Amino acid sequence: MTEPTPLSDADRGTPTRMPRWVRVAAIVVGLLILLFVVLQLTGIGGEHGPGRHMSGSTAPAVPLLAASSSAIGTAV
């Protein structure tokens, strides 16, 4: 009589487990996304955008088209 061959993981129908580092990385990324959303919704992170770096400057805003055409030397 022949002995039964041992079944491999694929033959048993049980899926292989996800490595621990993948689970830890997914949890860390999820927590960072959650932190970002909370900061955006509560306003704790402050205002973002070009005005944040101007620190009260009263310089007039120059439209991009006017600035680029004057640099070339053509009138609009």
C-alpha positions in Angstrom: 0.0 0.0 0.0 1.3 3.5 -0.8 1.5 6.3 1.6 -0.5 9.4 1.0 1.5 12.4 -0.1 1.4 15.4 2.2 -0.7 18.2 0.9 0.8 21.6 0.1 -0.8 24.9 1.0 -2.2 25.2 -2.5 -3.8 21.8 -2.2 -5.4 22.4 1.2 -7.4 25.4 -0.1 -6.0 27.7 2.7 -4.8 31.0 1.5 -1.3 32.1 2.4 -1.1 34.7 5.1 0.0 38.3 4.4 3.5 39.1 5.8 3.6 41.0 9.0 5.5 44.0 7.4 2.7 44.4 4.9 0.1 44.6 7.6 2.2 47.0 9.7 2.8 49.2 6.6 -0.9 49.3 5.7 -1.8 50.2 9.3 0.8 53.0 9.4 -0.4 54.4 6.0 -4.0 54.2 7.1 -3.2 56.1 10.3 -1.3 58.8 8.4 -4.3 59.3 6.0 -6.6 59.5 8.9 -4.4 62.1 10.6 -4.3 64.1 7.4 -8.1 64.1 7.1 -8.6 65.1 10.7 -6.1 68.0 10.4 -7.8 69.2 7.2 -11.3 69.0 8.7 -10.5 70.7 12.0 -8.3 73.4 10.5 -5.5 72.6 13.0 -3.0 72.4 10.1 -3.5 76.0 9.2 -4.3 77.6 5.9 -2.4 76.3 2.8 -1.8 77.9 -0.5 0.3 80.8 -1.9 -0.9 83.3 0.6 0.6 81.3 3.4 4.2 82.2 2.3 3.6 85.9 1.6 3.7 87.0 5.2 1.7 90.2 4.8 3.3 91.4 1.7 1.3 94.2 -0.1 2.8 93.7 -3.5 0.2 93.7 -6.2 -0.6 90.4 -8.0 0.7 90.3 -11.6 -1.3 88.1 -13.9 0.9 85.4 -15.4 0.0 86.3 -19.0 1.0 90.0 -18.5 4.2 89.0 -16.8 5.3 86.6 -19.5 4.4 89.0 -22.4 6.3 91.9 -20.8 9.3 89.6 -20.3 9.3 88.9 -24.0 9.0 92.6 -24.9 5.6 92.5 -26.7 2.6 94.5 -25.7 -0.6 92.9 -24.9 
